């Protein structure tokens, strides 16, 4: 009789193995169900998700003017550049800069520059959007907190900022409608 018990315990796929695996599966599913609310709480709230994409009508933006819109809680500078600003940016494409980047790589259409209006040094908001703002030495934007100067393409030219103003993901839906995000 002891031979029979020994043979049953060594048999693969025994009842004990089934109970072991079934208990483990139930424990995994129960643990997952218990921690799912915690994991789900890390997702963005509905109001934040709603601001992840913003449509902007550019029809009323006159050439030479700049507007500021809000996207994901950050200001986005949209510059309807005149030909002279475009030429200034392109003329400096081959100069040595802290974060070299061609003007053509920063814009989808030369007359429209779209950049996140947050200084890349410490997160300040650069001046240059208003008609009376100081635009810095390169007619772009100037961050008075630490003296960073950006050119008409949003590239860092002088100061402690380590990189250019960021370009958000955007696309032109039509000639006058832009979708950011």
C-alpha positions in Angstrom: 0.0 0.0 0.0 2.9 2.4 0.6 4.0 1.8 -2.9 0.7 3.0 -4.2 0.9 6.3 -2.2 4.4 7.0 -3.4 3.4 6.5 -7.0 0.4 8.8 -6.6 2.5 11.6 -5.2 5.1 11.4 -7.9 2.5 11.4 -10.7 2.6 14.6 -12.8 -0.6 16.7 -12.8 -1.8 15.5 -9.5 -4.6 17.1 -7.5 -2.1 18.9 -5.3 -0.5 20.6 -8.3 -3.9 21.7 -9.5 -4.8 23.2 -6.1 -1.5 24.9 -5.9 -1.9 26.6 -9.3 -5.5 27.4 -8.8 -4.8 29.1 -5.5 -1.9 31.1 -7.1 -4.1 32.3 -10.0 -6.9 33.4 -7.6 -4.3 35.3 -5.5 -2.9 37.1 -8.6 -6.4 38.1 -9.8 -7.5 39.2 -6.3 -4.3 41.3 -5.9 -4.8 42.9 -9.3 -8.4 43.8 -8.5 -7.4 45.2 -5.2 -4.6 47.5 -6.5 -6.3 48.6 -9.8 -8.0 51.7 -8.2 -4.5 52.8 -7.0 -3.0 52.3 -10.5 -6.0 54.0 -12.2 -5.6 57.1 -9.9 -2.3 57.9 -11.7 -4.2 58.6 -15.0 -4.8 62.2 -15.8 -8.2 63.6 -14.7 -10.9 64.4 -17.2 -10.3 68.1 -17.2 -6.6 67.7 -17.9 -7.2 65.2 -20.6 -9.6 67.6 -22.2 -6.8 70.2 -22.5 -4.4 67.8 -24.1 -5.5 68.9 -27.6 -6.3 72.6 -28.3 -7.5 73.9 -31.6 -6.5 77.5 -32.4 -8.1 79.7 -35.1 -5.3 81.8 -36.6 -7.6 83.8 -38.9 -7.5 87.0 -36.8 -3.7 87.0 -36.1 -2.2 89.8 -38.1 1.3 89.4 -39.6 3.9 90.6 -37.2 1.8 89.9 -34.1 2.2 87.3 -31.4 -0.4 85.5 -29.4 -0.3 83.3 -26.3 -2.6 80.3 -25.8 -2.7 77.8 -23.0 -1.9 74.1 -23.6 -1.5 71.6 -20.8 -1.2 74.4 -18.3 1.7 76.0 -20.2 1.8 79.1 -22.4 2.4 78.5 -26.1 3.7 81.4 -28.1 2.4 81.7 -31.7 4.3 84.2 -33.8 2.9 85.2 -37.2 6.4 86.1 -38.5 7.0 88.8 -41.0 9.5 88.1 -43.8 12.2 90.1 -42.0 11.9 87.9 -38.9 12.1 84.7 -41.1 15.2 86.1 -42.9 16.8 86.9 -39.5 16.3 83.4 -38.3 17.5 81.8 -41.5 20.6 84.1 -41.7 21.7 82.8 -38.3 21.1 79.1 -39.1 24.9 78.3 -39.5 26.1 80.3 -36.5 27.5 78.6 -33.5 24.7 78.3 -30.9 24.3 76.6 -27.5 21.6 74.3 -29.0 22.1 74.4 -32.8 19.0 73.8 -34.8 17.9 75.1 -38.3 14.9 77.4 -38.4 13.3 75.1 -41.0 13.4 72.2 -38.6 11.4 74.3 -36.0 8.5 75.4 -38.2 6.0 73.7 -40.4 5.3 76.9 -42.3 7.9 79.7 -42.3 5.4 82.4 -41.4 4.1 80.6 -38.2 6.4 79.8 -35.3 4.8 77.8 -32.5 6.9 77.3 -29.3 6.2 76.5 -25.6 6.7 79.8 -23.8 8.7 78.4 -20.9 12.4 79.3 -20.4 14.4 76.1 -20.5 16.6 77.3 -17.7 14.3 77.4 -14.7 10.8 77.5 -16.1 10.2 81.3 -16.2 8.0 82.9 -18.8 10.1 85.0 -21.3 9.0 88.5 -22.4 8.4 89.3 -26.0 4.8 88.6 -26.6 3.4 92.0 -25.8 3.9 95.1 -27.9 5.9 96.8 -25.2 7.9 93.7 -24.0 11.6 93.5 -24.2 12.5 91.0 -26.9 16.2 90.7 -26.3 19.2 91.2 -28.5 17.8 88.9 -31.3 14.3 90.3 -31.5 12.8 87.1 -30.1 12.2 86.6 -26.4 14.0 87.7 -23.3 13.8 86.0 -19.9 14.6 88.8 -17.3 15.0 86.3 -14.4 18.5 85.1 -15.5 19.1 86.9 -18.8 18.4 84.3 -21.4 17.9 85.7 -25.0 16.0 83.8 -27.7 16.0 84.7 -31.4 13.1 84.9 -33.8 13.1 81.1 -34.1 13.0 80.5 -30.4 16.6 79.4 -30.3 18.8 80.2 -27.2 21.4 82.6 -28.2 22.7 84.0 -24.9 22.3 83.3 -21.2 22.1 80.2 -18.9 19.3 78.4 -20.7 20.6 75.1 -21.9 18.4 74.6 -24.9 15.9 76.2 -27.3 12.3 76.9 -26.5 10.5 73.6 -27.0 8.2 73.1 -30.1 5.0 71.4 -29.1 3.5 68.7 -31.3 1.2 70.5 -33.7 -0.3 70.3 -37.1 -2.2 72.6 -39.5 -5.8 71.3 -39.9 -6.5 74.0 -42.5 -4.9 77.2 -43.6 -6.1 79.0 -40.5 -6.7 76.3 -38.0 -3.9 74.7 -35.9 -4.2 71.7 -33.6 -1.7 71.6 -30.7 -1.3 68.3 -28.9 
